Amino acid sequence: MYDVIIIGGGPSGLMAAAAAGAENKKVLLIEKGNKLGKKLAISGGGRCNVTNRLPQEEIVKNIPGNGRFLFSPFSVFNNEDIIAFFENLGVPLKEEDHGRMFPVSNKAMDVVNALLDELKRLKVDIKLNAPVSKLLMNEEKVIGIRLATGEEITAGAIVVAVGGKAVPQTGSTGDGYPWAEKAGHTVTDLYPTEVPLLSSEAFIKSKELQGLALRDVAVSVLNKKGKAIITHQMDMLFTHFGLSGPAILRCSQFVVKEIKKNGGPVSVRIDSLPEINEEETFQKLLSSIKEDPKKAVKNVWKGLVPERWLLFLLEQAKIQESEDGQNLSHEKIRSLAHLLKQFVVKVHGTQPLEKAFVTGGGVSIKEIEPKTMASKKKAGLYFCGEILDIHGYTGGYNITSALVTGKLAGMSAAKVF
């Protein structure tokens, strides 16, 4: 008999185990894989983007999937507390662009090992290679778990921290959703977020732009009426199947929602020169021709955007790259200015949830107590991390949500007694 059982050894489960252990309770952390902290070890490109130092308002803005739910948990444990927690465990952190916090050593394993050492110090029992097949419960409350082997372990409280369905190689295969439903919870529709987009445009199929990166462009997802639903100004990449890169990943969940709402395909607009408007772009193209009227346009406009992109857009605008500028009609120059500002790619879907970085949807937050992460449906049951219907952009936001909800779930589950 344990006081608290935590299922899942990812970011939220490790944090929940440390929090429950710190309350001097008998705690079991159970993981179906052969290793704890797999997702932490690969996060941030193997450097582990532990949290984000932006103000709480900003963090919530970067968690478009129900981020506002976190205001209440933040009043108990927040991003600054996460930083203090790891520094106290001997992992100094440093701040990089956009508030992202990394270990000074640049090693994700330092973060994982610090957590494992803390669990050892707190005498938390750990059981690996132990898939859970179901939660045991009666009418009132949860009473334990049954393993795939048939073994049953009882506990006063159970924390479900099994992750979502994204990055399945780390063990997140959606095991927890049926358990939540059995306990009376609503699981909202699951969908991929932070995921590359698919397009069957001719130029994608011909792979002519494959591998081309555009720096600091403004990417917008358009609704049926051609109005921008969301815009992100970051880098993007053309691939053999469609579009990827930071700006695209951030826009992806809005594409998914728009396809759900109106069917596909959805228009994604690329603005290559976000700092100036279309008229200014036209004037800029024009004045550079005037400076060198006899030079081939591809050389006149070199450096404005990457060369491959320029040559592609010249072709789209029906301008010969070797033409000299003085013979070009204003109409053609305007056409190029328009393409530089508003190049539209039709997108018909995304890569599957298994290829996504983050799961959208999950256990409805309306049925969770925000200050304790307790289930409102079943006593003794707690949820934390990505199984919840909370999702953010990449940049330390999802991991912040996982660590904060994990801390509250573990702490509250241990205080039931």
N, C-alpha and C positions, 0 to 999 in steps of 0.2 A: 504493500500500500504506500503510495506516494502522496505528498501534499499537492504537488503540481507536476503534470506531464506536459512537456512542450513537444509538439510534432513538427519537425522540419528544422534542419540545421543551416538555414540561410541567414541573411542579415537580421531579419526580424526575430527569428527563432533563437539565434545566439544571444541577441540583446535581451530577449524575454527570459532566457535561462539565467543570464547574469543578474538580471533584476530580481528574479524570484529567489535565486541563490543568496543574494545579498540580504534577504529578509530572514535568513537562517531557517529555511524550510527544506524538507526533503524533496529534491527536484530531480526529475528524469528528463533528459533531452534525447529524443528518439529521431533517427534519420534513416531513410530507406537506402541511401547510397553508402559508399564505403568511406566517405570523407565529409567533414564539416566545412562550411564556408566556401563551397565551390563557386557560387555566383560572386561573392566578394573578391575571390582570388582573380577572377577575370575582368572585374569591373574597371572602368576607366583605363582600358587598354593594359590591364595588368598592373596599374598603379593605384587603383582604388580611390575613386572620387568619393571620399567619406561623407561629406555633406557640402553645404553651400553657406557662405557667410553673408549673403545679401539680407537686408531687413525682411522680417516675416511677411510683410505685405507683398514684397517682390517674390519671395519663395512661393507664396500661394498663387500669385499670377502665373508662375511657371509650372503649376500643377493644374492644368485646365480641367482635368477629371476630378471634380469634387474637392479641390484643394481647400475650399473654405471650411470644410469639416475639421481641418487641422488647427484652426485658430484655438479651439478649446484644448486639445492635447498639448499645444505649444505653451499653454499657461502652466502646465505641469513640468514639461521637459521639452526643450527646444534645440535648435541648431547650435547655439552657443554651448548648451549643456553637452551636446554630442562631442564638440571640440574638447571641452574640459575632460570629459569621460576618457577619451583616447589619450590625451596628454598625461592624465593621471596614471594610465596603464603603461606609460613610457613610450608612447608613439607620438613624437612631436609632429605637428601638421604645418603646412605652408599654404598660403592663398595664391591662386593663379587667376587668370582672366575670368570675368563674370562671377567672381566670388567662389569659384570652385576650390575646395579644400582637399589637399593630397598629403600623404605622409611625406615628410622631408626626405626619407630614404627612397621615395618613388617605388616602393615595393608593397604590393597589395598583401603579400604573405605576412608582412609585419603586423598588419591590422588583424588578419585572421589569427596569427599566433598569439597576439596580445589577448584576444578574446578567449582563446582556448586555455591559455595560462590562468586567466581570471576564473574560468569555470572550474579548473583543477583546484585553485585556491579556495573556491567556495564549496568544494566537494559536491559538485553537480554530477550525478551519474549520467553516463553517455552510452547509448546503445546504437551501434551502426549496423548497416545491412539488415534493417528491421522494418520492412514496409508494414504500415498500419492498414488493416482492411476495413475497419469500421470503428465508430465511436459507440461506446456502450452508454445507454441512457434509459431512465425511466420517465414517467409522466412529468416529474418535477425538474430533474436535473441530470447532468452527465455524471457517470460514475466510473468511467474508465475507457480503455481501448482494447480492441482485439487485433492481434498481429496476423499477418498472412499465414503464419505457422499454426494459428489457432490459439496461441498463448494469450491469456487475458491479464491485463495489469490494471488495478484499480487506482483511483486518485480522487482527491477532493475537488480539483479544478483542472481543466484542460485548455491549453492554448494551441490553437490551430495556426501554424505559421508555415504552411506548405507551399506558398508562392502561387503564381498564376499558371499560365500555359506557355508563356514566352521563354525562350532559351531552354528548351526541354533537356538539352545535354547536361544541365546542372541538376536535373531531377524535378523541375517544375512541369508536371504533366497533368495538372488540373485535378489531382486526387481529392482535394478538399471540398470541391463544389457540391458533389452528392451528399457529403456528410453534413454540410451546412443546410441543404434542402431538407434532409431527414430531421434536422433539429428545428425545422419550421421557418428557415430563412429564405428570403428571395435572392436568387442569383440573377443579376441583370445580364443582358446579352453580352457575350464575350466577343471582343474584336481586337485585331492587331493595332498597336499604336507604335510610333517611333519605328516605322517600317518602310522599306523602299517601295516605290510605285511602279506599276506596270503600264506600258504603253505599246500599242501596235502601230504607231505612226510609221510611215515608210522609212523615214531617216533613222528611226530606232532599229527597225528590222534589218536595214542595210548595214547597221553597225558603224555608219560613217562618223558618228560623234562619240563612239564608245571610248571611255577613259578621259573625255574632256572635262576638266574642272573649271567652273566659273567662280571667281572669288567675289565675295561681298555683293551678291546680286539680291534683288528683292523678289521673292517668290510668293505669289498669291494663289489661293484657291478661290475660284469663282463659282457663284451660284448660278441657277438657271438663267437669271436675268443679266448675267455678266458682271455682277457686283462682287467685290472681294469680300469673302467671309473672314479670311485671316491673311496676314502678310508676315513673312519672316525674312529679314535681311541677314544672310549668312552665305557660306559657300555651298555649292551644289555640284553634282557630278552626273554626267550622262553614262549609262551602262548599256550592256547588250540587251537588257530586258526593259529598260525604262529610265527612271530617275532615282538618284540616291544622294547621299551627303547631308550635312546637318540641317540645311533649310528645308529639304524635302522630308526628312524624318519628322521634323516639327509640324509640317503641314499635313502629314499623312492621316492623322486621326480625323481631320476635317474632311478629307477626301472620302474616307470610309463612311462618315455620317451623311455626307451629301449623296453618295451612291445609295445608301439605305433609304434616304428620303425621296429622291427623285429618279433613281436608277442611273446607270452610267451612260456614256462616259462623262467625266468631269474635266473642265478646262483648268489647267494650271498655267499661270502667266509668269513669264520671266522678264524682269526689268533689269537689263544689263548695266544701266547707268542711273541708279536710284537717286543720285544727288541733283540731277537736272531734269527739267520736264521735256516733253517732246519737241516743243518749239525751240528750246535752247539747244537740244540735241541737233536739230536740223541746222540751226545757225552755226553751231560748232563744226559740223561736217562741211558746210558751205565755206566758212572762212578759211578752213585748212586747205580747201581746193584753191581758193583765191591766192593763197601764199605760194602755191606751186602748181599752176594750171596745167603744165605739160607732163606732170609726173603721173604714173599709173595709180589709180585710186587705192589699190591694195597697199601701196607704199605710203600714200598720203595719210591714210587712216590707220596705219600700223600703230600698235601700242594703245589704241583706244579700248580694245577688248582683245582677248587671246586670238592669235592669228587663225587658228582652225575655226573659231566661232565667227570671226569676221568674214572669212572666205565662204562659209556656209550661208551666212545672212546675205552676202552680196549675191550669191546664186539665187536665194529666195526672192530677192528684190529685182532679179533679172538684170543685174549689172555685171558686165565683164570685168574681171579683176585687173586685166591689163589696160582697160580703157583709161584715157587721160581725163582728168576732172573737168576740163573746160567744155567738153562736148556733152556732159551729162545733163539731162533735163532736171529741173527742180522737182518734178513729179517723182522721178526715181530716187532722188536724194531723200525726199519726204518719206518715200516707201521704206527706205533703209532706216531712217530715224524712227519710224513706227515699229519696225521689227526689233530694233535695239531696245525700245521701251516696252513693247507689248508682244513678245513672241509667245504664242499659245501652244501648249502641248496637250493633246487629249489623252487622258489617263483613264483606264477602264477597271483598275483594281489595284490591289497591293499584293506583296508576297504574303504567304500564309502566316498565321499566328505563330507557328513554330519558328519562323525566321525573324519575328519581331523582337525588339529589345524589351518591350513592355506590354502587359496585357491590359486592355481596356475592359471595363465591366467587372463584375464580381459580386461578392456578398454586399447587399444593399446597406449603405451606411446609415439609413434611416432606422435600421434595426440594431444599431450598435451604440452603446453609451460612450459619448466622446471623451469623457474624462477617465474612463477605466478600460475601454475596449471590450466591455462585457456584452454578451448577447442579451438582447431584450426578450429573446424567445425561450431561452433555456438556461437555467441557473448553472453556475460553475463553468460556463463555456465562454471562451475569449477568442477573438480573432485579431491578427495583426499582419502587416506587410501586404504583399501584392494580391493576396486572395480577396482583399477588400476592393470595393469599387472606387479606387483612388488611383489616378495615374498622372504622371508628370512628364515633362520633357527630360532628355538626358542632360546631365550637368550637376549631378548630386542631389536632384530633387526627389527621385523615387527612393533612393537609399535613405534620405532624410526621413521621408514618410515611413519607411520600414523600421528604422531605428527608433523613431519616436513612438510609433504605435506598439512596437515590440517592448520597449521599456515600460509603457503604461500597462500593457497586457500582463507582463510577467510580475510586475510590482503588485497590481490589483489582484491577480489570481492568488498570489502568496498571502494576501491580507484577508482572504475569505475566512481564515481560521482564527 
